[in-house]
Amino acid sequence: MGEINFYNTDNIEFMKQKPNNYYDLAIVDPPYGIGEDGKKNHSRDRLAKATRYSIKKWDKERPTHEYFVELFRVSKHQIIWGGNYFINELLPTPSFIVWDKDNSGDFADCELAWTSFDKAVRKFKWTWNGMLQQNMKQKEKRIHPTQKPVALYRWILQNYAKPGMKLLDTHGGSMSIAIACDIEGYDIDITEVDKEYFDKAVKRFEWHKRQLKLF
């Protein structure tokens, strides 16, 4: 089991308190600036009623230059979801991660993550299409409009992290990465500035821990 630390705080101010290269790997999912912050989801009722999220404004703008400066200062390696939206901040890389969501409708078929590694492009296929999920027997309850599956983060850890690494996530969201790190045995610091998301996600993690004790 990893040591999972949650911080309800601003990520830039948090990183400013850390020395250079404090983290071995940062795995982050910052806002893409495309408006996926809860308002759109009600329009996606198809086979079932889509989840109603609180309407917020965090996805109207992309991270500042200062955010990327601090991220690269405090971490030795980085995996950045939505890297295709941040080309002015990131160097060319041969190593993108492609998440094939087996999607339909107005959602993207895939999401891309930029990485600092010198590896070939790799693809992870995991259905995440409205009410349909790859593992319907252990279906994950969505608490965040851009929530990613725990299995995706477990795959990333298995393929890009090494035992003993200390990790950072600056946009905890639903805390799927916290559950993955707990299962895979990695230490991670996670920040989430939104109090509503933070409280719900910590409760989700606590529920995960209780299930482990039961079984």
C-alpha positions as CSV (number, residue, x, y, z in Angstrom):
1,M,0.0,0.0,0.0
2,G,1.3,3.5,-0.8
3,E,1.3,6.6,1.3
4,I,-1.5,8.8,-0.1
5,N,-1.5,12.4,0.9
6,F,-4.4,14.7,0.0
7,Y,-4.2,18.5,0.0
8,N,-7.1,20.9,-0.5
9,T,-5.0,23.8,-1.8
10,D,-3.8,25.7,-4.8
11,N,-1.3,23.6,-6.8
12,I,1.1,26.3,-7.7
13,E,1.5,27.5,-4.1
14,F,1.9,23.9,-3.1
15,M,4.7,23.2,-5.6
16,K,6.5,26.4,-4.7
17,Q,7.1,24.9,-1.2
18,K,8.9,21.9,-2.7
19,P,12.6,21.8,-3.7
20,N,13.8,21.0,-7.3
21,N,13.2,17.4,-8.5
22,Y,11.4,16.5,-5.3
23,Y,9.1,14.1,-7.2
24,D,10.2,11.3,-9.5
25,L,7.1,11.5,-11.6
26,A,4.1,13.9,-12.0
27,I,1.0,12.4,-13.5
28,V,-1.5,15.3,-14.0
29,D,-4.8,16.0,-15.7
30,P,-5.1,19.8,-15.8
31,P,-8.1,21.6,-17.5
32,Y,-8.0,21.5,-21.2
33,G,-9.9,24.8,-21.6
34,I,-12.8,23.1,-23.5
35,G,-15.7,23.7,-21.1
36,E,-16.0,20.1,-19.7
37,D,-16.8,21.3,-16.2
38,G,-20.3,20.0,-15.7
39,K,-22.6,22.3,-17.7
40,K,-22.6,20.1,-20.9
41,N,-23.4,16.7,-19.3
42,H,-27.2,17.1,-19.0
43,S,-27.4,17.3,-22.9
44,R,-26.0,13.8,-23.1
45,D,-29.0,11.9,-22.0
46,R,-29.3,8.9,-24.4
47,L,-30.0,5.4,-23.1
48,A,-30.0,6.7,-19.5
49,K,-30.0,10.0,-17.7
50,A,-26.5,11.5,-17.6
51,T,-25.0,12.5,-14.3
52,R,-25.8,16.0,-13.1
53,Y,-22.6,17.7,-11.9
54,S,-22.4,21.0,-10.2
55,I,-21.8,23.7,-12.9
56,K,-18.4,25.3,-12.4
57,K,-15.9,27.3,-14.5
58,W,-12.6,25.6,-14.0
59,D,-12.4,24.3,-17.6
60,K,-12.7,27.7,-19.3
61,E,-9.0,28.4,-19.2
62,R,-5.8,26.3,-19.5
63,P,-3.1,26.3,-16.9
64,T,-0.8,29.3,-16.7
65,H,2.8,29.3,-17.8
66,E,3.8,29.6,-14.1
67,Y,2.1,26.2,-13.5
68,F,4.2,24.4,-16.1
69,V,7.4,26.1,-14.8
70,E,6.7,24.8,-11.3
71,L,5.6,21.4,-12.5
72,F,8.8,20.8,-14.5
73,R,10.9,22.2,-11.6
74,V,9.6,19.9,-8.9
75,S,9.4,16.7,-11.0
76,K,12.0,14.6,-12.9
77,H,9.4,13.1,-15.3
78,Q,5.9,14.1,-16.3
79,I,2.8,12.6,-17.8
80,I,0.4,15.3,-18.8
81,W,-3.2,14.5,-20.0
82,G,-4.4,16.8,-22.7
83,G,-0.9,17.5,-23.8
84,N,-2.1,18.2,-27.3
85,Y,-3.8,21.4,-25.9
86,F,-0.5,22.7,-24.4
87,I,1.9,22.7,-27.3
88,N,3.2,26.1,-26.4
89,E,4.4,24.8,-23.1
90,L,5.7,21.3,-24.0
91,L,8.7,20.1,-25.9
92,P,8.2,17.6,-28.8
93,T,8.1,14.0,-27.6
94,P,8.0,10.5,-29.2
95,S,6.1,9.2,-26.3
96,F,2.4,9.9,-26.2
97,I,-0.2,7.8,-24.4
98,V,-3.4,7.2,-26.2
99,W,-6.5,6.2,-24.2
100,D,-9.0,4.6,-26.5
101,K,-12.3,5.1,-24.7
102,D,-14.4,3.1,-27.2
103,N,-16.7,6.1,-27.3
104,S,-19.5,7.5,-29.4
105,G,-21.7,10.6,-29.7
106,D,-20.1,14.0,-29.0
107,F,-17.3,12.6,-26.7
108,A,-13.8,12.2,-28.2
109,D,-12.9,8.7,-29.2
110,C,-9.5,9.0,-27.5
111,E,-7.6,11.2,-25.1
112,L,-3.9,11.9,-25.3
113,A,-1.2,12.3,-22.7
114,W,2.2,13.9,-23.3
115,T,5.1,12.2,-21.6
116,S,8.7,13.1,-20.9
117,F,9.8,9.5,-21.5
118,D,11.8,8.3,-24.5
119,K,9.4,5.5,-25.5
120,A,7.2,4.7,-28.4
121,V,3.6,5.8,-28.4
122,R,1.5,3.4,-26.4
123,K,-2.3,2.8,-26.4
124,F,-4.6,1.7,-23.6
125,K,-8.1,0.6,-24.6
126,W,-10.8,0.8,-21.9
127,T,-14.4,1.5,-22.5
128,W,-15.7,4.7,-20.8
129,N,-18.8,5.6,-22.7
130,G,-21.6,7.1,-20.7
131,M,-23.3,4.3,-18.7
132,L,-21.0,1.7,-20.4
133,Q,-17.7,0.8,-18.8
134,Q,-15.2,-1.8,-19.5
135,N,-15.8,-3.6,-16.2
136,M,-19.5,-3.4,-15.6
137,K,-19.3,-5.8,-12.7
138,Q,-17.2,-3.3,-10.8
139,K,-18.6,-0.2,-12.3
140,E,-17.2,3.1,-11.0
141,K,-19.5,5.8,-9.8
142,R,-18.7,9.1,-11.5
143,I,-18.3,12.0,-9.2
144,H,-16.4,14.3,-11.6
145,P,-17.2,15.4,-15.2
146,T,-13.7,14.4,-16.4
147,Q,-13.2,11.4,-14.2
148,K,-10.8,8.7,-15.5
149,P,-10.9,5.0,-14.6
150,V,-8.7,3.5,-11.9
151,A,-7.6,0.9,-14.4
152,L,-6.1,3.6,-16.7
153,Y,-3.9,4.9,-13.8
154,R,-2.9,1.3,-12.8
155,W,-1.8,0.7,-16.4
156,I,0.3,3.9,-16.4
157,L,1.9,3.0,-13.1
158,Q,2.7,-0.5,-14.3
159,N,4.3,0.8,-17.5
160,Y,5.9,4.2,-16.6
161,A,6.6,4.2,-12.8
162,K,9.2,2.2,-10.9
163,P,9.0,0.9,-7.3
164,G,10.1,3.5,-4.8
165,M,9.1,6.5,-6.9
166,K,7.4,9.5,-5.2
167,L,4.6,10.8,-7.3
168,L,2.6,14.1,-7.7
169,D,-0.8,14.9,-9.0
170,T,-1.8,18.5,-9.1
171,H,-5.4,18.1,-10.2
172,G,-6.8,15.3,-8.1
173,G,-10.4,15.5,-9.3
174,S,-12.1,12.2,-8.5
175,M,-8.9,10.8,-7.0
176,S,-8.9,7.7,-9.3
177,I,-5.1,8.0,-9.2
178,A,-5.1,7.7,-5.4
179,I,-6.9,4.4,-5.6
180,A,-4.5,3.2,-8.3
181,C,-1.5,4.2,-6.2
182,D,-2.9,2.5,-3.1
183,I,-3.3,-0.7,-5.0
184,E,0.0,-0.6,-6.8
185,G,1.9,0.6,-3.7
186,Y,3.1,4.1,-4.7
187,D,3.5,7.2,-2.5
188,I,1.8,10.3,-3.9
189,D,0.9,13.8,-3.0
190,I,-2.4,15.0,-4.5
191,T,-3.8,18.6,-4.6
192,E,-7.3,19.6,-5.5
193,V,-8.4,23.2,-5.0
194,D,-12.2,22.7,-5.3
195,K,-13.6,21.8,-1.9
196,E,-16.7,20.0,-3.3
197,Y,-14.6,17.7,-5.5
198,F,-12.0,17.3,-2.8
199,D,-14.5,16.1,-0.1
200,K,-16.3,13.8,-2.5
201,A,-13.1,12.3,-3.8
202,V,-11.6,11.7,-0.3
203,K,-14.8,9.9,0.7
204,R,-14.5,7.8,-2.5
205,F,-11.0,6.8,-1.4
206,E,-12.1,6.0,2.1
207,W,-14.8,3.8,0.7
208,H,-12.2,2.0,-1.4
209,K,-10.1,1.4,1.8
210,R,-13.2,0.0,3.6
211,Q,-13.9,-2.4,0.8
212,L,-10.3,-3.7,1.1
213,K,-10.8,-4.4,4.8
214,L,-14.1,-6.2,4.1
215,F,-12.7,-8.5,1.5
